[in-house]
Amino acid sequence: MHPRTDILVIATCAMIAGADEWDEIAECGRTKEPSFRWLLALPHGFRATTRSSVCSSS
């Protein structure tokens, strides 16, 4: 599982860029992965995270 801060940074950046749905947020994250790597650890690489896994993460 990704650290919650990584998920929040990707989601926030995607929403600022105009993403409204989880699929759009995931697409933005995949598209901008090289840019996120300088800022985020992404210990498991990048994979789309579903809303249910974000909400149930501890």
C-alpha positions in Angstrom: 0.0 0.0 0.0 1.2 3.5 -0.7 1.7 6.0 2.1 -1.5 8.1 2.5 0.5 11.3 1.8 1.5 10.0 -1.6 -2.2 9.3 -2.4 -3.3 12.7 -1.2 -0.6 14.6 -3.1 -1.4 12.8 -6.4 -5.2 13.3 -5.8 -4.8 17.0 -5.0 -2.6 17.7 -8.0 -5.0 15.8 -10.3 -8.0 17.8 -8.9 -6.2 21.1 -9.4 -5.6 19.9 -13.0 -9.4 19.3 -13.4 -9.9 15.6 -12.5 -13.3 15.0 -11.0 -13.5 11.2 -10.9 -11.2 8.5 -9.5 -10.4 7.2 -13.0 -9.3 10.7 -14.0 -7.1 11.0 -10.9 -5.5 7.6 -11.6 -4.9 8.6 -15.3 -3.3 11.8 -14.2 -1.0 9.9 -11.8 0.0 7.5 -14.5 0.6 10.3 -16.9 2.7 12.4 -14.5 4.5 9.6 -12.7 8.0 10.8 -13.7 7.2 14.2 -12.2 5.8 12.7 -9.0 8.9 10.5 -8.5 11.1 13.4 -7.5 8.7 14.3 -4.7 7.1 11.1 -3.5 8.6 7.8 -2.4 6.1 5.6 -4.3 7.7 2.5 -2.7 5.5 0.1 -4.8 5.8 1.9 -8.1 2.7 3.5 -9.4 -0.5 1.7 -9.8 -4.0 3.0 -9.9 -5.6 3.0 -6.5 -9.4 2.5 -6.2 -11.5 4.6 -3.9 -12.3 1.6 -1.7 -8.6 0.8 -1.1 -7.9 4.5 -0.2 -10.9 4.6 2.2 -9.9 1.4 3.8 -6.2 2.0 4.1 -4.8 2.3 7.6 
